[in-house]
Amino acid sequence: MIKAALAKWQVVRNAALKKQISSSDRTGGFTAFSKSFRFFLQSAMLALGAYLTLLGEVTGGAMIASSIMLGRALAPVEQIIGQWPLVLRMKQGWKSLEALLSEVPPGTKSIVLQKLSFELKPGEVLGVLGLSASGKSSLARILTGIWKAV
């Protein structure tokens, strides 16, 4: 069973890695383009400012200040592009959460187990196995008295 589980996990893991590499490549390309474009705009702004300074239309300080302001105005756009994978993961997580909550309504009143009892003698051990979200933690909370049994 271990070999089959590891093989299945490896297939899923490889697919996830391929998607992650592809996403990183695209994000890297967008980031490089945005930085290059920002540097181009700042250089063009400095060139225009130098030209206007030579014509006597603006001062050298205004030229430098406008270049700094343009760089600060474009920096958030560059940051958004750099953080885009996080935005995509948040969107996927939100969809997964919506799907889970639509399948399993929270606060359900239906009783899953009825008239369940067992006894453990000193020195005995009980193991509870089950799929994710099958009620293992809920059973532990009831057994420890954190939740009241209905």
VENGI-V300805 format. One record per pair of residues at least 24 apart in sequence whose ideal C-beta (glycine too) atoms are under 8 Angstrom apart, sorted by the first residue. I is the first residue (numbers start at 1). J is the second residue. D is the distance in whole Angstrom. If there is no record, write none. Layout:
BEGIN
i=I j=J d=D
i=I j=J d=D
END
This chain:
BEGIN
i=23 j=85 d=6
i=23 j=88 d=7
i=24 j=85 d=7
i=27 j=81 d=7
i=27 j=82 d=7
i=27 j=84 d=6
i=27 j=85 d=6
i=30 j=81 d=5
i=30 j=84 d=7
i=31 j=78 d=7
i=31 j=81 d=6
i=31 j=82 d=5
i=34 j=74 d=8
i=34 j=77 d=6
i=34 j=78 d=5
i=34 j=81 d=5
i=35 j=78 d=6
i=38 j=71 d=7
i=38 j=74 d=5
i=38 j=75 d=8
i=38 j=78 d=6
i=41 j=70 d=6
i=41 j=74 d=7
i=42 j=67 d=6
i=42 j=70 d=6
i=42 j=71 d=6
i=45 j=70 d=5
i=104 j=133 d=7
i=111 j=150 d=7
END
